[in-house]
Amino acid sequence: MSREAFHLLLDRYLEGKCTAEEKRVVEEWYGMLDKQDLEEINPREINTIEQKLWDRIHTDISVTPEPLPKIHSPKVWRWTAVAAAITGFCFITGYLFFKEQVASPQFISANLSNEIQQQLNLDAKPKKVVFEDGSYVLLEANASIKYPTHFLKDKREVVLEGTGFFQITTDASRPFMVYSKEVVTKVLGTSFQVVANADGNGTEVAVKTGKVAVVPICSRLALVDQLLGHPKEVILTPNQKTVFKAGDRSFEQSLVSNPEPLIATNKTIEKELFSFNDVPLAEVVATLKKTYGIDFIIEDPSLLDDTFTGDLTEQNLYSKLDFLCAAVKASYEISGTTIIIKNKK
C-alpha cells in the first residue's frame, strides 16, 4: 500500500466512510495501543492517542519520537491524526516484525501435553507414521512429526520439521493442517509433500493429488502482508509447487520437477493415449493437459496447423515435450505453472 492510499484509508476511517474490512484493519493498528473501544474517536482524545502510539513505538523498538503539537481545532485534529499515523506506519510495520507471534496448533496451545505424540526418523529410509484417522506421513531422514493422540472435532493438526510426504484421508468436516517452519498447509483430502528447509532457503509444498491452500504461519504479520499486497494464501493443484521465501514473505509458484499423470494407467492404456498418427498439435497438447492437469499455451497460431506422428509412451512429461517440439520445429518454456509452446527462433 502506498503512502497516499494509506492516508486516504485513515481519512475515510475518521470520516466514518470505511468498509467493514477497512475499519477492522485500522482498528487493529490502533489496537496496538491497547485501546478497547475505537468505534468513535473523540477529538479531545486524539493527542493522547497520538502520544501513546509514539510512546509504544519508542518502548518496543527504541525510537525516540519528536513531540507532537497540541491542536484542538475539530477540523485540524483529524488531519493531525492522519499525518501522525502515516509517519508512524514504517515504525508500526517494524514493530510487527519484531513482535510477531507465531501461530501454533490448537492441540499445543490447549496444553494437552499428556496426549501429544512425537516421532523422529533417524534412519536413511522413510518412516511411516499413521494417524488415528488413517492418514499418514512418510518422514524423510532426520524429519520429525508432532501430533495429538486424538484429533480435535473440527480440525486435524500436526507439526512437521524437515521433509514429509502426506497421504490424507478425506474428511470435509475436519480440514487437515500441517504446521511447518514458515507456513501452514491446509487440506481436506489429498497427497502432498512439505519440505521445511533447515538452511533457511524457504519452505516448499508440492501437491501430488487433490488441492491444498498454503498460508504464512505468522499471524501477526498477516495485516502487513495484506497492506503491502503480498498474497495471503496460495492454492496448489496436482503437479504444482510453491516455495515460501521468508525474507520478503512471498510465494513463488512453479511445476514440480517430474510431473506425474493424474490417474495411473497401465502400459496398454498409455500407448493408446500417446501413440499419435498425423494428429494436430492442438489435440496432442490437449491430451497432455488432461493427463497431467497442467495448463498449456500454444503461443504461435501457425503451430496449430502442424501435425505430429510418433509414440510418446513411457516417457516423462518433459521428454515428451522435447520429442514433440523437435518434431514440429518448436520450443517450450515453463512460466510459473504454465507451459508455453512457441516457434523456434
C-alpha positions as CSV (number, residue, x, y, z in Angstrom):
1,M,0.0,0.0,0.0
2,S,1.3,3.4,-1.0
3,R,1.6,6.3,1.5
4,E,-1.2,8.1,-0.4
5,A,-3.5,5.1,-0.2
6,F,-2.7,4.7,3.5
7,H,-3.5,8.4,4.0
8,L,-6.9,8.0,2.3
9,L,-7.7,4.9,4.3
10,L,-7.2,6.6,7.6
11,D,-9.1,9.7,6.3
12,R,-12.1,7.5,5.4
13,Y,-12.0,5.9,8.8
14,L,-12.1,9.2,10.6
15,E,-15.0,10.3,8.5
16,G,-16.9,7.0,9.1
17,K,-16.7,6.0,5.4
18,C,-14.7,2.8,5.7
19,T,-15.9,-0.6,4.7
20,A,-16.2,-3.2,7.5
21,E,-12.9,-4.8,6.4
22,E,-11.1,-1.4,6.2
23,K,-12.5,-0.5,9.6
24,R,-11.2,-3.7,11.1
25,V,-7.7,-3.1,9.6
26,V,-7.4,0.4,11.0
27,E,-8.7,-0.6,14.4
28,E,-6.1,-3.4,14.5
29,W,-3.4,-0.7,14.2
30,Y,-4.9,1.3,17.0
31,G,-5.4,-1.9,18.9
32,M,-1.6,-2.0,19.3
33,L,-2.2,0.8,21.8
34,D,-4.4,-1.5,23.9
35,K,-7.4,0.8,23.3
36,Q,-10.5,-1.2,23.7
37,D,-13.3,0.8,22.0
38,L,-12.5,2.6,18.7
39,E,-15.9,2.8,17.2
40,E,-15.7,6.6,17.6
41,I,-12.7,8.8,18.2
42,N,-13.3,11.8,20.4
43,P,-11.4,15.0,19.2
44,R,-10.3,15.6,22.8
45,E,-8.6,12.3,22.9
46,I,-6.6,12.4,19.7
47,N,-3.5,14.0,21.1
48,T,-3.4,11.3,23.8
49,I,-3.8,8.6,21.2
50,E,-1.0,10.0,19.1
51,Q,1.3,10.3,22.1
52,K,0.5,6.7,23.2
53,L,1.3,5.5,19.7
54,W,4.7,7.2,19.7
55,D,5.4,6.0,23.3
56,R,4.6,2.4,22.4
57,I,6.9,2.5,19.3
58,H,9.6,4.1,21.4
59,T,9.3,1.4,24.1
60,D,9.4,-1.5,21.7
61,I,12.0,-0.6,19.0
62,S,13.9,2.2,20.8
63,V,12.9,5.0,18.5
64,T,12.7,8.4,20.1
65,P,9.7,10.3,18.9
66,E,9.5,14.0,18.3
67,P,6.9,15.9,20.4
68,L,3.6,16.3,18.7
69,P,1.9,19.7,18.6
70,K,-1.3,20.1,20.6
71,I,-4.0,21.1,18.1
72,H,-7.6,21.4,19.3
73,S,-9.4,22.6,16.2
74,P,-12.0,19.9,15.3
75,K,-11.1,20.3,11.6
76,V,-7.4,20.2,12.1
77,W,-7.1,17.4,14.6
78,R,-8.4,14.9,12.1
79,W,-5.6,15.7,9.7
80,T,-3.1,15.7,12.5
81,A,-4.1,12.1,13.3
82,V,-3.8,11.0,9.7
83,A,-0.3,12.6,9.4
84,A,0.8,11.0,12.7
85,A,-0.4,7.6,11.5
86,I,1.3,7.9,8.1
87,T,4.6,9.0,9.7
88,G,4.4,6.1,12.2
89,F,3.5,3.5,9.6
90,C,7.0,2.3,8.9
91,F,7.6,2.1,12.7
92,I,4.4,0.1,13.1
93,T,5.5,-2.3,10.5
94,G,8.8,-2.7,12.2
95,Y,7.1,-3.3,15.5
96,L,5.0,-6.1,14.0
97,F,8.1,-7.8,12.6
98,F,10.0,-7.6,15.9
99,K,7.0,-8.6,18.0
100,E,5.3,-11.2,15.7
101,Q,3.8,-14.2,17.4
102,V,4.0,-17.5,15.6
103,A,0.6,-19.2,15.3
104,S,0.6,-22.6,16.9
105,P,-1.8,-25.6,16.6
106,Q,-4.7,-25.7,19.0
107,F,-3.7,-29.1,20.4
108,I,-0.5,-27.5,21.6
109,S,-1.9,-24.2,22.9
110,A,-4.7,-26.2,24.7
111,N,-1.9,-27.7,26.9
112,L,-2.6,-31.3,26.0
113,S,1.0,-32.3,26.6
114,N,0.0,-35.7,28.0
115,E,-1.8,-36.5,24.7
116,I,0.9,-35.3,22.3
117,Q,2.9,-37.9,20.3
118,Q,6.2,-37.3,18.6
119,Q,8.1,-39.4,16.1
120,L,11.6,-38.8,14.7
121,N,13.2,-40.6,11.8
122,L,16.8,-41.3,12.5
123,D,17.2,-43.8,9.6
124,A,18.0,-43.2,5.9
125,K,14.8,-44.9,4.8
126,P,11.5,-43.1,5.0
127,K,9.5,-43.7,8.2
128,K,5.7,-44.2,8.0
129,V,3.6,-42.6,10.8
130,V,-0.1,-43.4,10.8
131,F,-2.6,-41.0,12.5
132,E,-5.8,-42.1,14.1
133,D,-8.0,-41.2,11.1
134,G,-5.9,-43.4,8.8
135,S,-3.9,-40.5,7.2
136,Y,-0.2,-41.0,7.3
137,V,3.1,-39.2,6.6
138,L,6.4,-40.6,5.3
139,L,9.1,-38.9,7.2
140,E,12.5,-38.5,5.4
141,A,15.7,-38.8,7.3
142,N,16.0,-36.5,10.3
143,A,12.4,-35.3,10.0
144,S,10.0,-35.3,12.9
145,I,6.3,-35.1,13.4
146,K,4.3,-33.9,16.4
147,Y,0.6,-34.7,16.6
148,P,-2.2,-35.4,19.2
149,T,-3.3,-38.9,20.1
150,H,-6.8,-37.8,19.2
151,F,-7.6,-35.0,16.7
152,L,-10.0,-32.2,17.6
153,K,-13.6,-32.4,16.5
154,D,-13.3,-29.6,13.9
155,K,-9.7,-30.0,12.7
156,R,-6.7,-32.3,12.4
157,E,-3.4,-30.6,13.2
158,V,0.2,-31.8,13.1
159,V,3.6,-30.1,13.3
160,L,6.3,-31.1,10.9
161,E,10.1,-30.5,11.0
162,G,12.1,-31.5,7.9
163,T,10.6,-33.3,4.9
164,G,7.4,-35.4,4.9
165,F,5.1,-36.8,2.3
166,F,1.4,-36.8,3.4
167,Q,-1.5,-39.0,2.3
168,I,-4.6,-37.6,3.9
169,T,-7.9,-39.3,4.4
170,T,-10.8,-37.2,3.2
171,D,-13.0,-35.6,5.9
172,A,-14.8,-32.5,4.7
173,S,-15.8,-31.6,8.3
174,R,-12.2,-31.6,9.6
175,P,-9.5,-30.0,7.5
176,F,-6.0,-31.4,7.9
177,M,-3.5,-28.7,8.7
178,V,0.3,-29.2,8.6
179,Y,2.3,-26.6,10.5
180,S,5.9,-26.4,9.3
181,K,8.7,-23.9,9.8
182,E,7.1,-21.0,8.0
183,V,3.7,-22.0,6.5
184,V,0.5,-23.8,7.3
185,T,-0.7,-26.3,4.6
186,K,-4.5,-26.9,4.8
187,V,-6.2,-29.8,3.0
188,L,-9.4,-31.9,3.1
189,G,-8.0,-35.0,1.5
190,T,-5.0,-35.2,-0.8
191,S,-1.4,-36.2,-1.1
192,F,1.4,-33.7,-1.0
193,Q,5.0,-33.1,0.2
194,V,6.2,-30.4,2.6
195,V,9.9,-29.6,2.7
196,A,10.8,-27.3,5.6
197,N,14.4,-26.4,4.7
198,A,16.7,-26.1,7.7
199,D,19.1,-24.0,5.6
200,G,16.7,-21.1,5.5
201,N,16.0,-21.3,1.8
202,G,12.3,-21.3,2.4
203,T,9.6,-23.9,2.8
204,E,8.4,-25.9,-0.2
205,V,5.0,-27.5,-0.7
206,A,4.3,-29.8,-3.7
207,V,1.0,-31.4,-4.5
208,K,0.6,-34.9,-6.0
209,T,-3.2,-35.3,-5.8
210,G,-6.1,-33.0,-4.7
211,K,-5.8,-29.4,-3.7
212,V,-4.2,-27.5,-0.8
213,A,-4.0,-24.0,0.5
214,V,-0.7,-22.6,1.8
215,V,-0.6,-19.6,4.1
216,P,2.2,-17.9,6.1
217,I,2.4,-19.1,9.6
218,C,3.0,-15.8,11.4
219,S,-0.4,-14.4,12.2
220,R,0.7,-11.0,13.4
221,L,2.2,-10.3,10.0
222,A,-1.0,-11.1,8.1
223,L,-2.1,-7.4,8.4
224,V,1.2,-6.1,7.0
225,D,1.1,-8.7,4.2
226,Q,-2.4,-7.6,3.2
227,L,-1.4,-3.9,3.1
228,L,1.8,-4.5,1.1
229,G,-0.1,-6.6,-1.4
230,H,1.6,-9.9,-0.6
231,P,-0.6,-13.0,-1.2
232,K,-2.3,-14.2,1.9
233,E,-2.6,-17.8,0.5
234,V,-1.6,-19.9,-2.4
235,I,-3.8,-22.6,-3.9
236,L,-2.0,-25.6,-5.3
237,T,-3.3,-28.4,-7.6
238,P,-1.6,-31.6,-8.8
239,N,2.0,-31.2,-10.2
240,Q,2.3,-27.7,-8.8
241,K,4.5,-26.5,-6.0
242,T,5.3,-23.3,-4.2
243,V,8.3,-22.0,-2.2
244,F,7.6,-19.5,0.6
245,K,10.5,-17.1,1.0
246,A,10.6,-15.7,4.5
247,G,12.9,-12.8,3.5
248,D,10.2,-10.9,1.6
249,R,7.3,-13.1,2.7
250,S,6.4,-14.1,-0.8
251,F,5.3,-17.3,-2.6
252,E,7.0,-18.5,-5.8
253,Q,4.8,-21.0,-7.8
254,S,6.1,-23.4,-10.4
255,L,5.7,-27.0,-11.6
256,V,7.3,-30.0,-9.8
257,S,10.5,-31.4,-11.3
258,N,8.8,-34.6,-12.5
259,P,5.0,-34.1,-13.1
260,E,3.1,-37.3,-12.9
261,P,-0.2,-38.4,-14.6
262,L,-3.3,-37.6,-12.5
263,I,-4.6,-41.1,-13.0
264,A,-2.3,-44.2,-13.0
265,T,-2.6,-46.2,-16.2
266,N,-1.3,-49.5,-17.5
267,K,1.0,-49.7,-20.5
268,T,-1.8,-50.6,-22.9
269,I,-3.9,-47.5,-22.0
270,E,-0.8,-45.3,-22.0
271,K,0.1,-46.5,-25.5
272,E,-3.4,-45.8,-26.7
273,L,-3.2,-42.2,-25.3
274,F,0.3,-41.3,-26.5
275,S,0.6,-43.0,-29.9
276,F,-0.2,-40.4,-32.5
277,N,-0.6,-40.6,-36.3
278,D,-0.8,-37.3,-38.1
279,V,-2.6,-35.7,-35.2
280,P,-2.9,-31.9,-35.0
281,L,-0.6,-30.3,-32.4
282,A,-3.6,-28.8,-30.5
283,E,-5.0,-32.3,-29.9
284,V,-1.7,-33.7,-28.7
285,V,-1.4,-30.7,-26.3
286,A,-5.0,-31.3,-25.1
287,T,-4.1,-34.9,-24.2
288,L,-1.0,-33.7,-22.2
289,K,-3.1,-31.1,-20.4
290,K,-5.8,-33.7,-19.4
291,T,-3.2,-36.3,-18.4
292,Y,-1.1,-34.0,-16.2
293,G,-3.6,-31.3,-15.1
294,I,-1.2,-28.6,-16.4
295,D,-2.1,-25.5,-18.4
296,F,-0.6,-25.2,-21.9
297,I,-0.5,-22.3,-24.2
298,I,0.4,-22.5,-27.9
299,E,1.8,-19.1,-28.4
300,D,2.1,-19.0,-32.2
301,P,-1.2,-19.7,-34.1
302,S,0.7,-21.0,-37.1
303,L,1.7,-24.0,-35.0
304,L,-1.9,-25.1,-34.8
305,D,-1.7,-26.3,-38.4
306,D,1.2,-28.6,-37.6
307,T,0.6,-32.3,-37.1
308,F,2.5,-34.9,-35.1
309,T,3.3,-38.6,-35.7
310,G,5.1,-40.5,-33.0
311,D,5.0,-42.6,-29.9
312,L,5.4,-40.7,-26.5
313,T,4.7,-43.8,-24.4
314,E,6.8,-44.4,-21.3
315,Q,8.5,-41.0,-21.3
316,N,8.2,-38.4,-18.6
317,L,6.4,-35.1,-19.4
318,Y,9.5,-33.1,-20.3
319,S,10.9,-35.9,-22.5
320,K,7.5,-36.0,-24.3
321,L,7.7,-32.2,-24.8
322,D,11.3,-32.4,-26.1
323,F,10.3,-35.0,-28.7
324,L,7.1,-33.2,-29.7
325,C,8.8,-29.9,-30.1
326,A,11.7,-31.3,-32.1
327,A,9.2,-32.9,-34.5
328,V,7.2,-29.7,-35.2
329,K,10.2,-27.4,-35.0
330,A,9.0,-25.6,-31.9
331,S,10.3,-25.0,-28.4
332,Y,8.7,-24.7,-24.9
333,E,9.3,-22.8,-21.7
334,I,7.8,-23.0,-18.3
335,S,6.2,-19.9,-16.9
336,G,5.1,-20.3,-13.3
337,T,2.6,-23.2,-13.5
338,T,2.0,-22.9,-17.3
339,I,3.9,-24.5,-20.2
340,I,4.2,-22.3,-23.3
341,I,4.9,-23.8,-26.7
342,K,6.4,-21.4,-29.2
343,N,8.1,-21.3,-32.6
344,K,11.9,-21.8,-32.6
345,K,13.7,-18.6,-33.4
